[in-house]
Amino acid sequence: MARIVVIGAGVGGLGTALCAARTGHHVTIVERDDTPLPADPHGAFDWDRHGAPQVRHSHAFLARLRNLLRDRHPDVLADLIAAGATEMRFLDMPPEGMAIEPEPGDEDLVGLAVRRTTFEWVLRRAALAEGDVELLHGTAVSALRTTPGATGDEVDRSGPPLVVGVEVDDGRVLDADVVVAAGGRRSDVPALLEPHGVTVDEVSEDTGIIYLSRFFRLQDGAEMPPLTGPIGGDLGYIKYGVFPGDNRTFSITFAVGTHDAEMRKLLLDDETFLAAAGIFTATAAYVEPGRSEPINSVQVMGGLINRRRRFLDADGRPVVAGFHAVGDAHTATNPLYGRGCSLAMVQAQVLADLIDEHGVDGPEAHAARSIAYEQATRDEVIPWYKAAVSQDRMARDQAERAAREAEEASTADGPSADADAPEEFADPAEFARTLLRDGLFPALRVDPVVLRAFLRMLNLLDAPDSLMANGDVIGRVMAVFQDKDNRPPEPDLGPDRAGFLAAI
C-alpha cells in the first residue's frame, strides 16, 4: 500500500484519489478552498471555489470520460445519473432529415449532461466512501519535502530529488510515497519544485479569448427546446454555445477576444447578457419568456492559456522522483474545446494503474513509473494540446484578418478593385477555414459518415487528426465543398458585430 498525497480536490485530484484508493492505497487530499461536502448537488453549486473559478462555467463531459466511468467505475456513473445527470446519446439527435443506421461502436458515442459542481460532488462522495481517503479542505500546501534521491536506506545522490511529503500551512508534515499535483491551471508547480533544484520546462501560449457564462433553470412545466439545429456558433467577433446540465439546468457561454473590452463590459452585465442570449439563433429559445430563469450572475474567466509542462529532461530521464502532475497542472488546453475534465480523468486512471504496476519502492520504481506516465501523457493528452494550439492560432489569425478588412473597408472610398474576383487560397490557413465553413460543417448536416467520424474525434475517441487521415471522410467533405454554389444559404447564426451592438 502506498501513501499518496494529492494537492487539489478538483476533477483530476478526486479522480486520482478514487482510482488509487480502489486498488488499496491510502490517499490524503489537500484542498485550499474551504468546501465542506453539502447535502445535494444544488448545495455544491454554491461552493466557494476561489481556487477553481471555472466550476461555475459551462463544461462538456465527453464520451471518453463517460466510457472510462462505464468501464472502470460503473457505480460512479450510476451515482451521477441518480444525482440528476443525463446521458447524451449523440447519434440519437441527428440533424433534421438525416437517417442514421446503427453501427458497432455507436454505443460509445455518449456524453454526460451535468454541471461541473455536481460532477465533483459525486466524485468526492465516491472517493471519500472508499474509507482510506481523507480530505483536508481549507488547507494549503506550503512546500514539498524531499531527500536527495533516497528511498528507504538507498541513496542515489546523482539522481533527481525524491519527494517524500508536503508541508501544509498549519505546520503539519504529511509523509508520502507519491505526491500528485492536481491544483488546476493556476497551480504554480515549477515554484513548488524550484527550491529543491528542480527546473520544469514550461511552454505556454495565450488562447486569445475570455469567456462569460451564466446558468439557468427551467421553469415549472417548461422543457428544453427541441434539438433541431446548432447549439452554438462562431461569428468571428463572438463565439457562443448552450450546455445542458443536471436537474433541469443549462448554461450559456459567450467567448470574446481578450482585447475586446467593449464586448466584455457589455456581457458582464446580467441584463445585457440575457438580452444577448435572446439575439442568437441557437440560444434564443432557451431564454424566451416562460422557459427558464437565471440561477446566478454572469461569471467571467480570463487568463486562458494552452500550457505544457515537461517532467523529463532532454535525455528522457525524470527531473524529479515521487512526484507527478495531472490535469491542467500538467497540461492545460483551451477550455473552449471542453476537453479538460476528460483528459484529467484519463491521466488520473493511467497514474493509478502505473503506481500499481511499478510500485513505490526504490529509485528504479519511481523512474520507471515517471517515464511510463509521461509517455502515456504524450500519447493520450499532448495531441489534444497541439490541436488546441493550432486551432487557437488559426482563430487569432482569422480575427486579425477580419479586423484589418473591417478597418480597410471603413477607410476606403468604395469597393476594392478585386471585390468580385474569384476566391484564391494563397494562404493555406485561409483555405482550411473555408473548407471548414463550406465543406465540413455543411457535411455534418447531411452525411452520417462525416457526422459519426466528427463526433468520435470531438469526444476524444479518435485522434485529433483522424478526419484528415480518413480518405473517405475527406472525399465526402470535398464533394460538399465543391457543391457549395448549388445549395441553400447557410443557417443564420446571428448578426454581425454592428447588428449585435445595435440590437442590445
ZASEDREN-803488 format. One line per field, with one value per residue (C-alpha): residue number from 1; residue in three letters; x, y, z. Coordinates in steps of 0.2 Angstrom, whole numbers. Example, Ala and Ser with C-alpha at 12.3 -4.5 7.8 and 13.67 -1.06 7.14 Angstrom:
// residues 2
k: 1:2
r: ALA:SER
X: 62:68
Y: -22:-5
Z: 39:36
END
This chain:
// residues 504
k: 1:2:3:4:5:6:7:8:9:10:11:12:13:14:15:16:17:18:19:20:21:22:23:24:25:26:27:28:29:30:31:32:33:34:35:36:37:38:39:40:41:42:43:44:45:46:47:48:49:50:51:52:53:54:55:56:57:58:59:60:61:62:63:64:65:66:67:68:69:70:71:72:73:74:75:76:77:78:79:80:81:82:83:84:85:86:87:88:89:90:91:92:93:94:95:96:97:98:99:100:101:102:103:104:105:106:107:108:109:110:111:112:113:114:115:116:117:118:119:120:121:122:123:124:125:126:127:128:129:130:131:132:133:134:135:136:137:138:139:140:141:142:143:144:145:146:147:148:149:150:151:152:153:154:155:156:157:158:159:160:161:162:163:164:165:166:167:168:169:170:171:172:173:174:175:176:177:178:179:180:181:182:183:184:185:186:187:188:189:190:191:192:193:194:195:196:197:198:199:200:201:202:203:204:205:206:207:208:209:210:211:212:213:214:215:216:217:218:219:220:221:222:223:224:225:226:227:228:229:230:231:232:233:234:235:236:237:238:239:240:241:242:243:244:245:246:247:248:249:250:251:252:253:254:255:256:257:258:259:260:261:262:263:264:265:266:267:268:269:270:271:272:273:274:275:276:277:278:279:280:281:282:283:284:285:286:287:288:289:290:291:292:293:294:295:296:297:298:299:300:301:302:303:304:305:306:307:308:309:310:311:312:313:314:315:316:317:318:319:320:321:322:323:324:325:326:327:328:329:330:331:332:333:334:335:336:337:338:339:340:341:342:343:344:345:346:347:348:349:350:351:352:353:354:355:356:357:358:359:360:361:362:363:364:365:366:367:368:369:370:371:372:373:374:375:376:377:378:379:380:381:382:383:384:385:386:387:388:389:390:391:392:393:394:395:396:397:398:399:400:401:402:403:404:405:406:407:408:409:410:411:412:413:414:415:416:417:418:419:420:421:422:423:424:425:426:427:428:429:430:431:432:433:434:435:436:437:438:439:440:441:442:443:444:445:446:447:448:449:450:451:452:453:454:455:456:457:458:459:460:461:462:463:464:465:466:467:468:469:470:471:472:473:474:475:476:477:478:479:480:481:482:483:484:485:486:487:488:489:490:491:492:493:494:495:496:497:498:499:500:501:502:503:504
r: MET:ALA:ARG:ILE:VAL:VAL:ILE:GLY:ALA:GLY:VAL:GLY:GLY:LEU:GLY:THR:ALA:LEU:CYS:ALA:ALA:ARG:THR:GLY:HIS:HIS:VAL:THR:ILE:VAL:GLU:ARG:ASP:ASP:THR:PRO:LEU:PRO:ALA:ASP:PRO:HIS:GLY:ALA:PHE:ASP:TRP:ASP:ARG:HIS:GLY:ALA:PRO:GLN:VAL:ARG:HIS:SER:HIS:ALA:PHE:LEU:ALA:ARG:LEU:ARG:ASN:LEU:LEU:ARG:ASP:ARG:HIS:PRO:ASP:VAL:LEU:ALA:ASP:LEU:ILE:ALA:ALA:GLY:ALA:THR:GLU:MET:ARG:PHE:LEU:ASP:MET:PRO:PRO:GLU:GLY:MET:ALA:ILE:GLU:PRO:GLU:PRO:GLY:ASP:GLU:ASP:LEU:VAL:GLY:LEU:ALA:VAL:ARG:ARG:THR:THR:PHE:GLU:TRP:VAL:LEU:ARG:ARG:ALA:ALA:LEU:ALA:GLU:GLY:ASP:VAL:GLU:LEU:LEU:HIS:GLY:THR:ALA:VAL:SER:ALA:LEU:ARG:THR:THR:PRO:GLY:ALA:THR:GLY:ASP:GLU:VAL:ASP:ARG:SER:GLY:PRO:PRO:LEU:VAL:VAL:GLY:VAL:GLU:VAL:ASP:ASP:GLY:ARG:VAL:LEU:ASP:ALA:ASP:VAL:VAL:VAL:ALA:ALA:GLY:GLY:ARG:ARG:SER:ASP:VAL:PRO:ALA:LEU:LEU:GLU:PRO:HIS:GLY:VAL:THR:VAL:ASP:GLU:VAL:SER:GLU:ASP:THR:GLY:ILE:ILE:TYR:LEU:SER:ARG:PHE:PHE:ARG:LEU:GLN:ASP:GLY:ALA:GLU:MET:PRO:PRO:LEU:THR:GLY:PRO:ILE:GLY:GLY:ASP:LEU:GLY:TYR:ILE:LYS:TYR:GLY:VAL:PHE:PRO:GLY:ASP:ASN:ARG:THR:PHE:SER:ILE:THR:PHE:ALA:VAL:GLY:THR:HIS:ASP:ALA:GLU:MET:ARG:LYS:LEU:LEU:LEU:ASP:ASP:GLU:THR:PHE:LEU:ALA:ALA:ALA:GLY:ILE:PHE:THR:ALA:THR:ALA:ALA:TYR:VAL:GLU:PRO:GLY:ARG:SER:GLU:PRO:ILE:ASN:SER:VAL:GLN:VAL:MET:GLY:GLY:LEU:ILE:ASN:ARG:ARG:ARG:ARG:PHE:LEU:ASP:ALA:ASP:GLY:ARG:PRO:VAL:VAL:ALA:GLY:PHE:HIS:ALA:VAL:GLY:ASP:ALA:HIS:THR:ALA:THR:ASN:PRO:LEU:TYR:GLY:ARG:GLY:CYS:SER:LEU:ALA:MET:VAL:GLN:ALA:GLN:VAL:LEU:ALA:ASP:LEU:ILE:ASP:GLU:HIS:GLY:VAL:ASP:GLY:PRO:GLU:ALA:HIS:ALA:ALA:ARG:SER:ILE:ALA:TYR:GLU:GLN:ALA:THR:ARG:ASP:GLU:VAL:ILE:PRO:TRP:TYR:LYS:ALA:ALA:VAL:SER:GLN:ASP:ARG:MET:ALA:ARG:ASP:GLN:ALA:GLU:ARG:ALA:ALA:ARG:GLU:ALA:GLU:GLU:ALA:SER:THR:ALA:ASP:GLY:PRO:SER:ALA:ASP:ALA:ASP:ALA:PRO:GLU:GLU:PHE:ALA:ASP:PRO:ALA:GLU:PHE:ALA:ARG:THR:LEU:LEU:ARG:ASP:GLY:LEU:PHE:PRO:ALA:LEU:ARG:VAL:ASP:PRO:VAL:VAL:LEU:ARG:ALA:PHE:LEU:ARG:MET:LEU:ASN:LEU:LEU:ASP:ALA:PRO:ASP:SER:LEU:MET:ALA:ASN:GLY:ASP:VAL:ILE:GLY:ARG:VAL:MET:ALA:VAL:PHE:GLN:ASP:LYS:ASP:ASN:ARG:PRO:PRO:GLU:PRO:ASP:LEU:GLY:PRO:ASP:ARG:ALA:GLY:PHE:LEU:ALA:ALA:ILE
X: 0:7:4:-2:-4:-15:-14:-31:-49:-54:-58:-40:-37:-53:-51:-33:-39:-53:-43:-29:-39:-49:-33:-29:-18:-20:-24:-24:-31:-26:-38:-35:-53:-64:-78:-87:-97:-115:-131:-135:-129:-138:-128:-112:-116:-114:-96:-84:-71:-58:-45:-56:-67:-71:-83:-97:-94:-100:-92:-93:-91:-86:-89:-71:-74:-91:-84:-70:-83:-94:-79:-69:-81:-99:-105:-99:-108:-124:-122:-121:-137:-145:-139:-148:-135:-142:-133:-132:-133:-126:-132:-150:-150:-146:-149:-166:-169:-153:-156:-143:-141:-133:-115:-104:-96:-111:-114:-98:-104:-112:-108:-115:-125:-120:-114:-96:-100:-112:-99:-86:-99:-102:-84:-79:-93:-87:-68:-72:-83:-68:-63:-44:-46:-46:-49:-41:-51:-47:-29:-15:2:16:31:37:48:62:78:92:87:84:71:72:90:95:103:107:114:117:98:84:77:64:48:43:29:22:21:4:0:-4:14:10:20:12:23:20:27:20:14:2:-1:-19:-22:-28:-22:-17:-6:12:20:38:38:35:49:62:68:73:84:71:68:52:52:36:29:13:3:-12:-28:-34:-51:-60:-77:-93:-106:-122:-133:-152:-165:-181:-197:-210:-219:-206:-195:-179:-181:-180:-163:-166:-152:-134:-132:-118:-110:-94:-97:-79:-82:-91:-92:-107:-115:-128:-123:-136:-134:-141:-158:-166:-152:-141:-128:-124:-107:-100:-82:-74:-57:-45:-43:-62:-65:-82:-89:-83:-90:-107:-109:-103:-120:-133:-147:-137:-131:-149:-153:-138:-144:-161:-152:-143:-152:-145:-148:-164:-177:-168:-171:-188:-202:-209:-194:-181:-174:-156:-149:-133:-125:-113:-96:-80:-64:-49:-30:-34:-19:-13:2:13:25:39:44:58:74:81:88:71:75:64:69:60:55:40:30:18:5:-12:-25:-21:-7:2:-5:-19:-29:-41:-57:-67:-65:-72:-58:-50:-61:-60:-41:-39:-48:-39:-22:-29:-33:-16:-6:-16:-13:6:8:1:12:28:26:35:50:67:73:71:52:50:60:50:33:38:44:29:17:25:25:6:3:12:1:-16:-15:-2:-10:-25:-14:-6:-23:-29:-13:-16:-35:-32:-18:-30:-44:-32:-27:-44:-49:-34:-38:-57:-51:-39:-53:-65:-53:-49:-67:-71:-57:-60:-69:-78:-77:-59:-54:-54:-70:-78:-63:-64:-58:-39:-31:-13:-14:-16:-24:-37:-41:-43:-55:-65:-65:-72:-85:-91:-86:-85:-99:-112:-107:-111:-129:-131:-119:-120:-102:-94:-105:-100:-82:-83:-92:-79:-65:-74:-77:-58:-62:-51:-36:-37:-30:-42:-53:-39:-32:-48:-49:-67:-72:-61:-69:-86:-82:-74:-89:-100:-87:-87:-106:-107:-114:-129:-136:-146:-138:-130:-142:-141:-131:-134:-130:-113:-105:-113:-130:-127:-122:-137:-149:-143
Y: 0:17:33:46:65:74:93:99:92:96:83:77:76:67:56:51:48:37:27:24:21:7:-3:-2:14:27:44:61:76:93:107:125:130:128:117:105:92:99:88:88:95:111:115:110:124:136:130:144:139:153:141:134:149:139:127:139:140:128:111:96:79:69:51:47:51:43:27:27:28:15:3:6:14:10:14:32:33:27:39:53:48:47:64:71:69:63:53:62:49:60:49:49:68:68:84:86:74:63:45:35:16:9:3:-6:7:19:14:23:40:45:60:67:82:88:104:103:106:91:80:85:82:64:61:67:57:41:44:48:32:21:23:25:43:58:76:91:106:124:119:124:115:127:117:100:89:80:69:68:53:42:29:19:15:18:34:39:57:58:55:68:73:62:70:62:73:90:104:112:129:125:117:99:87:74:60:52:39:49:67:72:90:92:110:116:128:141:130:135:118:125:136:121:111:126:126:108:112:105:115:111:116:125:132:142:152:163:157:175:174:176:168:173:161:160:146:144:133:128:135:123:115:120:109:111:117:103:100:103:114:120:124:135:147:157:174:179:193:181:163:155:139:131:117:105:102:91:93:104:117:123:136:148:154:168:169:185:192:196:214:217:227:234:216:211:226:223:205:206:215:202:210:213:195:190:201:195:177:182:188:172:158:144:152:162:148:144:161:165:171:156:144:147:159:163:155:165:181:182:173:179:169:176:171:156:148:132:126:111:106:93:82:73:80:81:63:56:55:61:78:73:57:53:67:69:81:78:88:107:106:96:101:114:116:130:126:132:114:106:93:97:86:71:72:74:58:49:54:50:32:30:36:25:10:14:15:-2:-8:-1:1:14:5:11:24:12:10:29:32:18:25:43:38:27:41:54:43:39:58:61:48:52:71:80:78:87:101:103:103:117:127:125:129:145:151:149:158:173:174:175:188:199:197:202:217:223:220:230:244:245:245:259:270:265:276:262:243:237:233:214:213:202:192:173:166:162:152:158:156:138:143:153:138:127:140:140:121:120:133:127:109:101:110:108:90:87:91:79:65:52:45:63:66:50:52:70:65:52:65:78:65:60:43:45:56:74:71:57:66:72:54:47:47:43:57:69:64:67:84:89:84:95:109:108:109:125:136:124:123:135:148:143:144:161:160:179:196:204:214:231:222:214:231:239:226:227
Z: 0:-5:4:-8:-6:-19:-20:-25:-25:-42:-55:-58:-39:-34:-49:-44:-26:-32:-44:-32:-17:-26:-28:-9:-7:7:0:8:-2:2:-4:-2:-3:12:4:16:7:5:6:-13:-30:-28:-12:-22:-35:-20:-16:-13:-26:-27:-32:-47:-53:-69:-59:-62:-81:-95:-96:-108:-101:-117:-122:-117:-99:-98:-106:-93:-79:-88:-89:-74:-61:-66:-48:-51:-67:-59:-45:-57:-66:-49:-44:-60:-74:-90:-104:-121:-135:-149:-163:-156:-160:-179:-189:-196:-211:-208:-206:-196:-197:-181:-182:-169:-158:-158:-140:-136:-143:-127:-116:-100:-97:-79:-70:-65:-47:-47:-56:-42:-28:-34:-37:-20:-11:-21:-16:2:3:0:18:15:8:19:13:22:15:19:20:8:4:8:2:-3:7:-2:0:-12:-22:-7:-4:12:15:-3:-8:-26:-24:-43:-46:-45:-28:-21:-15:2:8:9:22:25:31:49:51:49:38:28:23:6:-6:-20:-21:-35:-40:-46:-42:-59:-72:-58:-48:-49:-50:-55:-40:-28:-36:-39:-20:-22:-38:-50:-66:-75:-94:-97:-113:-114:-126:-123:-131:-136:-128:-112:-109:-99:-93:-84:-78:-79:-73:-82:-75:-69:-83:-96:-106:-116:-134:-147:-154:-172:-176:-169:-151:-154:-166:-171:-179:-178:-165:-153:-150:-141:-135:-124:-112:-104:-86:-72:-63:-77:-78:-93:-96:-109:-113:-124:-129:-135:-139:-125:-131:-134:-119:-126:-128:-111:-102:-111:-107:-89:-86:-81:-91:-106:-106:-105:-120:-130:-127:-135:-151:-157:-166:-155:-138:-141:-137:-121:-113:-121:-108:-98:-102:-89:-76:-71:-55:-54:-61:-75:-72:-81:-84:-91:-92:-103:-109:-118:-107:-107:-93:-96:-81:-91:-97:-114:-112:-106:-88:-74:-67:-50:-42:-32:-40:-54:-60:-68:-77:-80:-68:-81:-97:-99:-115:-120:-110:-125:-133:-117:-115:-98:-87:-98:-101:-82:-78:-91:-83:-66:-71:-80:-65:-53:-64:-65:-47:-46:-60:-54:-35:-25:-18:-24:-37:-51:-47:-47:-63:-72:-67:-71:-89:-92:-86:-96:-112:-109:-107:-124:-132:-124:-120:-130:-147:-140:-133:-150:-158:-147:-150:-169:-168:-157:-169:-183:-174:-169:-187:-193:-180:-185:-203:-201:-191:-204:-218:-207:-205:-223:-228:-216:-224:-242:-254:-262:-266:-270:-287:-284:-274:-286:-291:-288:-272:-271:-257:-257:-238:-233:-217:-226:-237:-221:-214:-230:-231:-213:-217:-234:-233:-216:-207:-220:-222:-204:-208:-222:-222:-207:-211:-209:-193:-185:-188:-182:-166:-162:-164:-154:-140:-139:-146:-161:-163:-167:-185:-188:-200:-211:-211:-217:-236:-237:-225:-234:-251:-244:-237:-253:-263:-252:-253:-272:-272:-261:-275:-278:-260:-250:-239:-223:-207:-199:-183:-178:-183:-187:-174:-179:-179:-162:-154:-162:-155:-137
END
